């Protein structure tokens, strides 16, 4: 009986010793790996990781993450970086495509003078009445006066004196005081002519009387 008990105790002691040895060896491997990593010594047959990888490992390691979580977070960070870079490229391309070059404006061509298509006599009658004069000042005096001078032709020019337009202004550019279009616009010429008559003779009939007596006004 004592021999069996002794044998059993001995066998149990051997089993316990073997288990303790296995655990000790496993702990030694873990401590050795930790020591190697802490010292920065590369194990034979492995490549040195990049500096930014070590920084990421230290950051994630400070949170006591597993290898699986480290790989997952690193992949997520790389994906976000690539997404941000891609978005920046698309934004710059879009901004570049939004720039529209404005076509160069052609040099302004000299504007042609307007062509008068109305009735110069009707315009003159309205202006006479606007001065407060009677209609007879037009029909009895102004109409025959300018009929004699130019036949109401706004481009008429006296070949000898150079007098120009319906009122036969001398020189013609005097009418520029009433508009730059004095050469082509009967209304400009009429407005100047009426002001000239009013200032010099008082009324169209006064100008007509002087013209009849002297041959000019």
C-alpha positions as CSV (number, residue, x, y, z in Angstrom):
1,X,0.0,0.0,0.0
2,X,2.8,2.5,0.8
3,X,4.6,1.6,-2.4
4,X,1.6,2.5,-4.5
5,X,1.1,5.7,-2.7
6,X,4.7,6.6,-3.1
7,X,4.6,5.8,-6.8
8,X,1.5,7.9,-7.4
9,X,3.0,10.9,-5.6
10,X,6.2,10.6,-7.6
11,X,4.2,10.6,-10.9
12,X,2.2,13.6,-9.9
13,X,5.4,15.4,-9.0
14,X,6.8,14.7,-12.5
15,X,3.7,16.0,-14.3
16,X,3.6,19.2,-12.3
17,X,7.3,19.8,-13.0
18,X,6.8,19.3,-16.7
19,X,3.8,21.8,-16.8
20,X,5.8,24.4,-14.8
21,X,8.7,24.0,-17.3
22,X,6.4,24.6,-20.3
23,X,4.8,27.7,-18.7
24,X,8.2,29.1,-17.8
25,X,9.5,28.6,-21.4
26,X,6.4,30.4,-22.8
27,X,6.9,33.3,-20.4
28,X,10.6,33.5,-21.4
29,X,9.7,33.8,-25.1
30,X,7.2,36.6,-24.4
31,X,9.7,38.4,-22.2
32,X,12.4,37.9,-24.8
33,X,10.2,39.3,-27.6
34,X,9.3,42.3,-25.4
35,X,13.0,42.9,-24.6
36,X,13.9,42.7,-28.2
37,X,11.2,45.1,-29.2
38,X,12.0,47.5,-26.4
39,X,15.7,47.5,-27.3
40,X,15.0,48.1,-31.0
41,X,16.9,45.0,-32.1
42,X,15.7,43.4,-35.3
43,X,15.2,39.7,-35.3
44,X,17.2,37.8,-37.9
45,X,15.4,37.5,-41.2
46,X,13.0,40.5,-40.6
47,X,13.1,44.0,-42.3
48,X,13.3,47.2,-40.2
49,X,9.9,48.9,-40.3
50,X,9.6,52.5,-41.5
51,X,9.7,55.3,-39.0
52,X,6.1,56.3,-39.4
53,X,5.1,52.7,-38.9
54,X,6.9,52.6,-35.6
55,X,5.2,55.8,-34.5
56,X,1.8,54.4,-35.4
57,X,2.6,51.1,-33.6
58,X,3.7,53.1,-30.5
59,X,0.5,55.2,-30.6
60,X,-1.8,52.2,-31.0
61,X,0.2,50.2,-28.5
62,X,-0.3,52.9,-25.9
63,X,-4.0,52.0,-26.1
64,X,-3.1,48.3,-25.6
65,X,-4.7,47.2,-28.9
66,X,-4.4,43.8,-30.4
67,X,-2.5,43.1,-33.6
68,X,-5.8,42.7,-35.4
69,X,-7.0,46.1,-34.2
70,X,-3.7,47.7,-35.1
71,X,-3.9,46.5,-38.6
72,X,-7.5,47.6,-38.9
73,X,-6.8,51.1,-37.7
74,X,-3.7,51.5,-39.9
75,X,-5.7,50.4,-42.9
76,X,-8.5,52.9,-42.0
77,X,-6.0,55.7,-41.6
78,X,-4.5,55.0,-45.0
79,X,-7.9,54.9,-46.6
80,X,-8.9,58.2,-45.1
81,X,-5.6,59.7,-46.3
82,X,-6.1,58.5,-49.8
83,X,-9.7,59.8,-49.8
84,X,-8.6,63.2,-48.7
85,X,-5.9,63.4,-51.3
86,X,-8.4,62.3,-54.0
87,X,-10.9,64.9,-52.9
88,X,-8.2,67.6,-53.1
89,X,-7.3,66.6,-56.6
90,X,-11.0,66.6,-57.7
91,X,-11.5,70.0,-56.1
92,X,-8.5,71.6,-57.8
93,X,-9.6,70.1,-61.1
94,X,-13.1,71.4,-60.7
95,X,-11.9,74.9,-59.8
96,X,-9.6,74.9,-62.8
97,X,-12.5,73.8,-65.1
98,X,-14.7,76.6,-63.7
99,X,-12.3,79.2,-65.0
100,X,-13.8,80.5,-68.2
101,X,-11.6,82.7,-70.4
102,X,-13.5,85.7,-71.5
103,X,-13.2,86.4,-75.2
104,X,-11.3,89.5,-76.0
105,X,-13.5,92.3,-77.0
106,X,-13.2,93.4,-80.6
107,X,-12.1,97.0,-81.1
108,X,-15.0,99.2,-81.3
109,X,-15.8,100.2,-84.8
110,X,-16.6,103.8,-85.5
111,X,-20.3,104.2,-85.3
112,X,-21.9,105.2,-88.5
113,X,-24.1,108.3,-88.2
114,X,-27.8,107.7,-88.0
115,X,-29.9,108.0,-91.1
116,X,-32.7,110.4,-90.7
117,X,-36.0,109.1,-92.1
118,X,-38.5,111.6,-90.7
119,X,-39.9,114.8,-92.2
120,X,-37.7,117.8,-91.4
121,X,-40.6,120.2,-91.8
122,X,-42.7,118.4,-89.2
123,X,-39.8,118.5,-86.8
124,X,-39.3,122.2,-87.4
125,X,-43.0,122.9,-86.9
126,X,-42.9,121.2,-83.5
127,X,-39.9,123.1,-82.5
128,X,-41.4,126.4,-83.6
129,X,-44.5,125.8,-81.5
130,X,-42.4,124.7,-78.5
131,X,-40.7,128.1,-78.6
132,X,-44.2,129.7,-78.1
133,X,-44.4,131.0,-81.6
134,X,-47.6,130.8,-83.7
135,X,-47.9,128.3,-86.5
136,X,-47.8,131.2,-88.9
137,X,-44.1,131.7,-88.0
138,X,-43.5,128.4,-89.5
139,X,-45.8,128.3,-92.5
140,X,-45.5,131.9,-93.5
141,X,-41.8,132.6,-92.7
142,X,-39.5,129.7,-91.7
143,X,-40.7,127.3,-94.3
144,X,-40.1,129.6,-97.3
145,X,-36.8,130.9,-95.7
146,X,-35.2,127.5,-95.5
147,X,-36.8,126.5,-98.8
148,X,-34.8,129.3,-100.4
149,X,-31.6,128.5,-98.5
150,X,-31.3,124.7,-98.8
151,X,-34.6,123.3,-100.1
152,X,-34.8,121.6,-96.6
153,X,-31.9,119.3,-97.6
154,X,-29.8,118.5,-94.5
155,X,-26.8,117.7,-96.6
156,X,-26.9,120.8,-98.8
157,X,-23.6,122.6,-99.1
158,X,-22.9,126.0,-100.8
159,X,-20.1,125.3,-103.2
160,X,-18.7,128.9,-102.9
161,X,-19.2,129.8,-99.3
162,X,-19.2,126.3,-97.7
163,X,-22.4,127.0,-95.8
164,X,-24.0,123.7,-94.7
165,X,-27.3,122.1,-93.8
166,X,-30.9,123.2,-93.7
167,X,-30.2,126.6,-92.1
168,X,-27.0,127.0,-94.2
169,X,-24.7,127.6,-91.2
170,X,-21.4,129.2,-92.0
171,X,-19.2,127.5,-91.2
172,X,-21.2,124.3,-90.8
173,X,-19.4,123.2,-87.7
174,X,-21.1,126.0,-85.7
175,X,-23.9,123.5,-85.4
176,X,-21.7,121.2,-83.3
177,X,-22.7,123.2,-80.3
178,X,-26.1,121.4,-80.6
179,X,-24.8,117.9,-81.3
180,X,-21.9,116.0,-82.7
181,X,-24.3,114.6,-85.4
182,X,-24.7,118.1,-87.0
183,X,-23.7,116.8,-90.4
184,X,-26.4,114.1,-90.6
185,X,-29.2,114.9,-88.2
186,X,-31.8,117.5,-89.4
187,X,-33.2,117.9,-85.9
188,X,-29.8,119.1,-84.7
189,X,-29.5,121.5,-87.5
190,X,-33.1,122.8,-87.0
191,X,-32.5,123.3,-83.3
192,X,-29.3,125.3,-84.0
193,X,-31.0,127.3,-86.7
194,X,-34.0,128.3,-84.5
195,X,-31.7,129.4,-81.7
196,X,-29.7,131.5,-84.3
197,X,-32.8,133.1,-85.6
198,X,-34.2,133.9,-82.1
199,X,-30.9,135.4,-81.0
200,X,-30.3,137.5,-84.1
201,X,-33.8,138.3,-85.5
202,X,-36.2,137.5,-82.7
203,X,-38.6,135.3,-84.8
204,X,-38.6,133.4,-88.1
205,X,-40.6,136.1,-89.7
206,X,-37.9,138.7,-88.7
207,X,-35.3,136.5,-90.3
208,X,-37.5,136.0,-93.4
209,X,-37.9,139.8,-93.8
210,X,-34.2,140.4,-93.6
211,X,-33.5,137.6,-96.2
212,X,-36.0,139.1,-98.6
213,X,-34.4,142.5,-98.2
214,X,-30.8,141.5,-98.3
215,X,-30.7,138.1,-99.9
216,X,-29.2,136.5,-96.8
217,X,-30.0,136.2,-93.1
